[in-house]
């Protein structure tokens, strides 16, 4: 499997498949298992299909939306303090994400639990932003799904091919922005403002760059899911594809929400 910036796909079994970057979900007649080319094995468990990926992703996203809506409503109604939901949601989500990433087997219940925790976290954060800037939540949601849909079209049409060179560029850019964000956090603890998160011109440019990287990361997620299908992996691996897409959606949504808040401040 091609290298990806999304850790959700790092521990997948090695499978075959090549080329056809725009053929998301198209059948593949021969696969590679353990270095040998052969037909998909008959293990009693049916191979993954595009329908599995779509269904599991929609279910995962639906759980996050439901818990996020409840969490945001509780914050906006004053029933609970934001940190009382955001902190536990963030910690539980992080722990579950690490378990999912380092487990050898995909787990639907664990992915759904992660999605629920992320929904609680995002809902609390969204509630805070919505109290400060009315209407920003819907703008961020529409923006996130708009970017997702646009990148899916780009991938399906083959307008941008997921080549090894592009993959390395996206991974390098992701590592770069993460290092900058960590550096900005550490410097902020010592009272040094790097200007990356203060709402100024540099902060706006940085957020746009991060959003662009997150958007291109969808291409790697789509390609990873496509390679699962071409390699005829068991259907249960659709949960890992859903988890990978969910992590990118969370990242993108938070960055769009932050960017929109900068313009509200203006």
N, C-alpha and C positions, 0 to 999 in steps of 0.2 A: 504494500500500500504506500502511496506517495506520502512524503512527510507533510504534516499539517501543523499549523500554529495552535490548533485546538487540542488540548491535552486529552479530551474525551476519546480521541481516536488513536492514541498512542499505543495502546496495548491490544489492538485488534489482531486476530490471527492473520498470518501472511496469506494473502489471496492473490489471484491472478487478475486479468483484465488489463486492457491497454487501449489508449486512444479514445476516440469517440467522446470528446469532452462535452458535446452538446446533447448526447443521447441519454439523458437522465432517465433510468428505468427501462432502457431497451434490453431485450434478451441477449444473452451471451452464451454461445454454444459450447465453449470449452474453457475450462478454468485451470489454474495452476495451484496445486496443493503439494506442499513440501518439495517444490521444485519440479514436479512432474505435471505434464499437461494431461488432463483427463476430464471426463464429464462430471457434473456435480455428484457427490456421493449420496447414496441413499441411506441415510442414518435414521429414517423414520420421522425426522423433523423436516418439514417443508422448508425450502429456501426462502430467503427474504425477497419481498417484492416492493415495488414503488408504493403500492397501496398500504403496505405495512408501515413504511416510513411516514407517509402522509397521516395515517390514522394515529400512530403513536405520537407524532409531533403535535397534531391537533389536540389530542387528549392531554398531553403534557402542558401545552399552552393554555388550554381551557382551565386546568386546575390552578395555574398561576394567576390567570385573570380573575377567577372566582375568589381565591384567597386574597388577592390584591385589592379587589373591590371591597371586600369586607374590612380589610385592614385600613384602607383609606377612609371608609365611612366611619369607622370607630375613631380615627384621629380627627376627622373633620367635625364630628359630633361632640368631641370633647370627652368621650367615654373613657379614653385611655391616653396616656402620654405617648408621643411618637417613639421615644427611645425604648419604651417598654415592649414595643413590637419590633422595631427595627433591629435592635441589638441581638435579641434571641434569634430572629429570623436570619440575620446575617451569619451568626455563629453556626447555627444548625445547617444552613445551606452550605457553608464552607466545609464543614465536617463531612456532610453527605457527599459533596462533590469530590473530595479527596478519596473517600471510600470507593465511590463509583469508578474513579479514574484508575485506582490501583487494584481493584478487584479483577480477577480473571474471567468472571462471568457477569453478563449483563443482568440487571434486576429491574423489572418493571415497577414493583412497589417502591424501591429505593429511588428511582428516577422521579416517580410521582411525589414522593415525600420531599425530595429536593425542590421540585417545582412548587410545591405548597409553601415551603419555607421561603423560597425566593419571592413568591407572591406576597407573603406577609411583609418581608423586608421592603420590597418595592412599593407596596401599598402605603406603608408608613412614611417612606421618603416622599412619595407622591403627595400624600396628604399635607405634609409640611410645605411643599412647594405650592400646592393649590391654595393654601391659606394665605400665602404671601402674594401669589400672582394668579388670580382667578382665570381659569380656562387653560392654564399651561399644561395640565395633565392630558387633555384631549389632543392638544397640539403635539405633544411628545408621542402619544400612542399612534396617532395618524402618521407622524413622521417616521416612526420606527417601522410600521408595517409598509409604508411607502417605499422605504429603502430596501426592505426585505423582498418585496414584490419586484422591484426594479432589478435587483441582483439576480433573482430567479429567472427573469426574462433574459437577462444578459447571459446567464449560464446556459439556458435552454437553447437560445439561438446561436450560441457559439461566438457571440460578438467578442468575447474575451476568452481565450483558451487558457486552461489551467496547466501551464507548463512548469517544469522544474525550476526554471528561472523565476517565474512569477511567484511560485511557492516560496522560494528562498527570500525573495524581496518582501513578501508579506510577513514571513516569520521574523526577518531582521527588523522590519519596521515595528512589529508588535513588541519585540524585546526592547527596542529603542524607546518607545513611548512609555513602557512600563518602568524602565530605569529612570526616565525623566520624572514620572509621577512620584516614584519612591524618593527620588532626590529632592523634589519639591516639598514632599511631606517632611522629610528629615530636616531640611533647611528651615522650614516653617517652624519647627520646634525650637529653633535657635533664633527666631525672630527675623530670619532672612526671607524676603519676598522675591521669588524668582519670576513672578508675573505670569505664571502658567495657569493660575486658578483665581485671579483677582477680578475677573470680568473686564479687563482692559483689552486693548487691541491684540496683544500677544496671546492672551488667554483665548480669545475668539478664534484666532488662527490655529492655536494648538488643538482646540476642541474640534475644529473642522478637519484637521489632519487625523485625529483619533477616530472621528466618525467615518472618514474615508477608509482607514485601515480596517475598522470593524466591518464595513460594507464589503470590502474585498475578502475578508475572512469568510463570508458566506460562501464565496466561490469554492474555497477549500472544503467547507462543510458539505456542500452539495456534491463535490467530487468524491469525498470520502464515502458518502452514502451511496453514490453511484458505483463505486468500486466494490462495496459490500454486495450490491445486487449482481454485478458482473461475476463476482467470485462465488455466488450462490451460497453465501453464509446463512446459517440458521436464522429463522424469522425473528428470534428473540433479540438479535442484534439491532433491530429497528429501534429498540429503546435507547441504545447508545447513540444512534443517529439523532434521535429526538433530543437527547441530553446535550449533545454537541451544539445543535442549533439553538437550544434554549440558552446555553451559556453565552453565545454570541448575541442573542437578542437582549439579554439582560445588560450586557456591556453597552450595546448600542443605545438602548433606551435611556440608561443613566446619563450617557454622554449627550444625547439630544436634549434631555431634560435640563442638564447643566447649561448647554449652549443657549437654549431658549430663555433661561433665567438671566443671562447676560444682557440680552436685548430688552427684557422687561426692566432691568435696572436703568437702561438708557431712557 
